[in-house]
Each structure stands twice: as C-alpha cells, then as structure tokens.
C-alpha cells in the first residue's frame, strides 16, 4: 500500500508525465478506442449492490426486461460499428449466468459481434471455469467484472456475494485466456486508502487486468 500511496501523492504534473510515458511505451499514443455498451438483460438482479438501479432490492424506475434476441443484438452491433466502435460490450443483470438456452444465446451474441470484425466484451456476473472456457471458445475478447472497492469496505456496499467470489471469477477468466476488465467505483463512502487497496488487489492478479475502468457514482436525488 505504501508504494501505491507514494505514486498517488505525486504532484499532478509528475503523475501525468509518468502515466503518459507508460502509455506511450505500450500503446499508440494517437489511438483512442471507441466502444459501445448495451444492456442485453435489464433489471431484476438478485444482488443488493448499493449503487445499482438494476438490483431487485431497490425501488428504482428501471423496468425489468428479458434477455434480448440475437437478431436485436446484431442490429445494435451493426449500428455501433457504423458509428466507429471497434469493441461491443454487452451486460446482463444476473448474479451469474445459468447454463442453458439463455447462456447459449449469449454465446451466439459473442459470435455475431466477432463475425462483424469487432471485439466482444461481456459482463454477466460470476462465472465458473467451464463457462469462461465456453466464452473463450465463442471468441470473447474481454470480460468485465469490477471489484468496486477495497476488501474492507466491500461489505458496506454489497452483502449478497463475497469479495473472494469476485476474485474467483477474475481468476477463472484469466485461466480461460480472456482479457480481464476490472476496476471500481468512486463515491461509495470509501477512503483514499480503500481506493488504493482496490488497486493493490488488482495488481496482484496474474496477469493484471488489461483494462481498469474507474467510475464515479452519480446518485439520483
């Protein structure tokens, strides 16, 4: 944690310089990837994540909608590609996908997106090794599964699953050879140390995540 704190406390211009240097070392500095995100199954999630309007535990205006059809997803992906997106991300409000027709449909969605020449990313909740392997076989590029916050602060945010369950899913994705997309949310009542401890957890994954999304909670009042 001390190492992360030392970087975090750098003057902003120095921190920006170091970040740009690392970025240039590993990426084309002129390239910005455009992505599209689609909710393929909305609402009714049994998890009680305190920030999520799709949780069945919260009274929100989000209506429950069934899993979209492959044809509907194809049309959305084609439109996203026409607008310049090179990665198409699909999210389903599940605790974890159940093996069967709906999971098979998601696999077909991944195949359709890849068939359009785009990268495919999904977030479906917790995964088993077998499910991760099937997603890999379907051509999945990346899997998003955020840690949200630090291990110590996590019980204040979510009570229906454990922190280790989240890490188990990330490890299953890694073992399957799928790129991991995992980050967190700022504004959940956490401290600066909680934010840094979350990064420590992600850094210990082998390999570390390819993408670390950082979201800011925008509560509706």
N, C-alpha and C positions, 0 to 999 in steps of 0.2 A: 504493500500500500504506500510506503514511503517513496518508492520510485515513481509511482503514478502521481503522488502529490507533488513531487519535485517538478515534474513536467507541467502539471496543471497550474502551478503557481508561477510559471514563467511569465515575463511581460508579454502582452498580447502580440506585439510585432515579432518578437523572437519565436513565439509559438507558431504564428502564421508562417514564418520563414521555414521553420523545421518541417511543418506539415506540407508545405509546397515542395520542399526538397524531396521528401519521401514520396510524394505523389508523382513527381517527375521521374523519379528513379524507376517506378513500377508501372506507370501509365502514360499514355499520350496526353500531355497537358492541355491539348486543344480539344480533346474529345469529351463530350457530355452525352451520357446515355439517356435516351428518353424511354420511359416505361409507362405502362398503363395498368391500372388496378381495377379489378372487377369483383364484386361480391357475388359469388355464384350460388350461395345459400345464405339467406339473411335471417337474423333473429332467432329467438328461442334457444339460445345456447344455455346448457345447464351449469356452466361455470359462473362464479359470482365475482369476476374481476370488477373491482370498484370503479374503473374508468370506462367500462364498456356499455354502450347503449344497446347492444345486442344480447345482453345477459337476460335470461328469463327471470332473474331475481330482482330486476329493477323495473320500475314503472317508467317507460320511455315511449316516445311516439313511433319507434321503429316497429313496423309490422313484420310478422313472421312470413317468410316466403320460401317455397320449396326449392330444391336444387334445380338449377336451370338445365335446359336440354343442351346437347352437344351442338345442335344447329344454332341455338341462340348464342352460345359462346363463340362459335365460328364467326358469326356476323359481327360480334363485338370486337373480336381479334382482328378481323379484316379491316374494320374501320380504324382501329388503333394503328395498324401498320400503315394505312393510307395517310395517317397524320404524322408519321415519322417514328413511331415507337418501335424499338427493337427487342424489348422484353415485355411479355404479357404476364401479369401476376393475377392469380385467382385465389380468393379467400372464401372459406366456408365456416359458418358459425357452428362448429362442432367441438365437443370436448376431445373426441378422437373419432376418426372415420371407422365405420364398421365394414368388415369385408362383406361383399355382396354387390348387388346391382348398382348402388349409388357410387361406391368406390370404383367399380368398373367404369362407370360413366366419367368419373374424374380422370381416370387413366386415358380414356378416349379424348377428353378435352386436351390433355397434355399432348397427345399425339397430333391432334388437329393443329394446335399452336406451333408445334415443332415443324409440322408439314408446311406451314406458311413461311418458314425460314426465320422464325422468331425464337428467342429464348423463352422458356416457360418456367414460371415460379408459382408455387402454391403455398398456402398456409391452411392447414386442416386440423390443427390441434396436435395431440400426442400421437406418435407413430410407433409401431413395432418394427423390428428389424425386417420382417418379411414384407411389410407394407412399404418401407423405404426402398427395399430391393425392387419391388414391382414398379414403383415410381421411377426409379433409375432406368429400368428396362423400357419404360414408356418414353424415355427421353428427357425427363425432368432436368432442368438446369440448376435450379436453386430451390431451397426450402426455407421459408421464413417461420421462425419460432422465437419470439422475443423473451428474454429473461425478465423484462420490465423494470426491475430494480435490484437492490442488493439482497443477499440471502437473509440478512437480519430484518430488513424492512418488509420483505415479501408477505409475511402473514398479516400485515396491516392492509394489504391490497387484495390478496386472494386467499381464500380458505378452502376451496374445493379441490385443489391439487397442490402438490408439494414442489418446492424448488428443485429437488433432485429429479422429480418426474420430468421437468422441463429439460434438465441437463441430459437425462437419459434419451430423450427424443433427439437432441442435438448430436449426441454420440451415435445414435442409430443412423442419422442422416450422413454423418461423416463416414461411418463404416460402409455405407452404400455407395460412397463416391460422389455424392451430391454436394454442391456448394451450399454452405450454411449462411443464411442471412439472419442475424440475431442482434438485437440491441435493446433499447429500453425507452421509458417514458419519463420525462422530467415534469415535475409539478404534482407528484403523488404524496407530498408531505415528507419526502426524503431529505437527508442532509447531503452536503457535498461529499462526505466520506461514503455515503451509500452509493452515490453515482460512481465514485472511483472503485469501490468494491465490486460493483457490477462489471466494470471493465476488467478488473483483475480476474473475475470468473471466466469471462470470455477469452481472455488472453491465455488461460490455461488449457483451453481446448486444443486438441491436436488433430488437424491443423486449426489455427484460429479462424474465425468467420471471415469469409471473403467480403461481406458487407455488414456494417454495423449501423443500422438506422437509429437515429435519435429523434424521438417525437416529443412534442410539448403538449401537455393536456390543456385543452381549451374548454373548460366546463361551461355548460349552458345554464344560465340562471333565469 
